[in-house]
Amino acid sequence: MNLDPAVMADPFPLYRRLRAAGPVHRVTLPNGRSVWLVTRYEEARAALADPRLSLDKRSAAPGTWSGFGLPPALDANLLNMDPPDHTRIRRLIAAAFTPRRVESLRGRVQATVDECLDRVADRLAGNAGAAGQGRAELVAELALPLALTTMGELIGVAAEDRRDFRTWTGVLVAQETGQPADLAAAVGNIYRYFAGLVARKRTAPRSLSERRQANDRQEPADDLMSALVAARDDEDRLSEDELISAAWLTTFAGNENTIRGIVNGILALLTNPQALAHLRAHPQTLSAAVEELMRYDGPAQLGIRRFALQDLTIGDVTVRAGDAVMVAIACANRDERRFADPDTLDPTRTDNQHLAFGNGIHYCFGAPLARLEAEVAIGTLLRRFPDLALAVPEAELRWQLSIRSRDLIELPVRQLTPAADSRSTR
């Protein structure tokens, strides 16, 4: 796998060549590890749900998956687990992401998007002192604060701590190019923060009446972190390491996937004028359009590594017990054997069973929230700014180097013509 900036900016020609050459390939990652890479849709979908492929690193062949790792208090998370532990912990976390619970967050998500876009509007109107020449940046001014606010409130991370957390997790995302000291420091900060958060939740008043008596406004008792602490202390359904790991993974995945989904989706629309025009003319198709954006260029390039529990066949190769397997999700989502004209962004596409959120028991439990945030952010942006465009040529956009994802560092935009104040109804 190549981390060359030109490849990261547009990996899809490489993906086409890999699919044409076969459904599974032996590749070497930049860190020297050898994996089987699954590139076609049919094989990828099956591999994501195959119980013979384990997420537990102890299933790896001896000596093949060593190197930097998380401490036990952060490593006991769903990305390293198989049933029955995976089933037990996922059930606890998924309760916070039911469709009904997520829909109840719509108003708060909309309010956060409106606040962000108010600032974007001010920048577009006046940054350069001339109509149409102002610029805004949608990673730092829309996607990032929306993700941090929504996930922070859901988990119970205080507002003043959220940007620090994003900085620490950013080091982990870029670990292929990071320095070990940077990684160790970031992991230490994450552990200390969540251990402290658990301690604060553990001593916080539990009931509303107790909170009122204590005049406690800092540690709400109805967030996910409080619920997990209660499951640990009152029902003994989590170990202490599992508790801390669940909190950090949920926050980490919720932030990163939301940011990528929104930013990649906006970029895809701004670089595909026909799809953008269709969505502006037919805003009622937004939900379907978001699904297409997730297929076209979703949050993840590769799924989490898996390890074969026994010898098995994937596509046309034999995978030996202990071998590592990775699913090229973004590649499979462009498979011409499954999707008609897959390199075209088609917001009218109906048969769209993409793999952006995985498949099987490890399907992303935060997918309903990621969809909601993308719908609200992208829909409101298009409504308020009817003539938005990239402020730099697409070739000048910069990407963070990473194996599993494409992270746009900045998304600068401008408004081609002045727009009247079209702040969303509140």
HELIX and SHEET records of a PDB file:
HELIX    1   1 PRO A    5  ALA A    9  1                                   5    
HELIX    2   2 PHE A   12  ALA A   21  1                                  10    
HELIX    3   3 TYR A   41  LEU A   48  1                                   8    
HELIX    4   4 LYS A   57  SER A   59  5                                   3    
HELIX    5   5 PRO A   72  ASP A   75  1                                   4    
HELIX    6   6 LEU A   78  ASN A   80  5                                   3    
HELIX    7   7 ASP A   85  ALA A   94  1                                  10    
HELIX    8   8 ALA A   95  PHE A   97  5                                   3    
HELIX    9   9 PRO A   99  GLU A  103  1                                   5    
HELIX   10  10 ARG A  106  GLY A  126  1                                  21    
HELIX   11  11 LEU A  138  LEU A  138  1                                   1    
HELIX   12  12 VAL A  139  ALA A  143  3                                   5    
HELIX   13  13 LEU A  144  ILE A  155  1                                  12    
HELIX   14  14 ALA A  159  ASP A  161  5                                   3    
HELIX   15  15 ARG A  162  VAL A  173  1                                  12    
HELIX   16  16 PRO A  180  THR A  203  1                                  24    
HELIX   17  17 LEU A  208  ALA A  214  1                                   7    
HELIX   18  18 LEU A  224  ASP A  233  1                                  10    
HELIX   19  19 GLU A  240  LEU A  270  1                                  31    
HELIX   20  20 PRO A  273  ALA A  281  1                                   9    
HELIX   21  21 PRO A  283  THR A  285  5                                   3    
HELIX   22  22 LEU A  286  ASP A  297  1                                  12    
HELIX   23  23 ILE A  329  ALA A  332  1                                   4    
HELIX   24  24 GLY A  360  HIS A  362  5                                   3    
HELIX   25  25 ALA A  367  ARG A  384  1                                  18    
HELIX   26  26 GLU A  394  GLU A  396  5                                   3    
SHEET    1   A 5 VAL A  24  THR A  28  0                                        
SHEET    2   A 5 SER A  34  VAL A  38 -1                                        
SHEET    3   A 5 ALA A 324  VAL A 327  1                                        
SHEET    4   A 5 ARG A 306  ALA A 308 -1                                        
SHEET    5   A 5 LEU A  53  SER A  54 -1                                        
SHEET    1   B 3 ARG A 135  GLU A 137  0                                        
SHEET    2   B 3 PRO A 412  GLN A 415 -1                                        
SHEET    3   B 3 LEU A 388  LEU A 390 -1                                        
SHEET    1   C 2 LEU A 312  ILE A 314  0                                        
SHEET    2   C 2 VAL A 317  VAL A 319 -1                                        
SHEET    1   D 2 TRP A 399  GLN A 400  0                                        
SHEET    2   D 2 ASP A 407  LEU A 408 -1                                        
END                                                                             
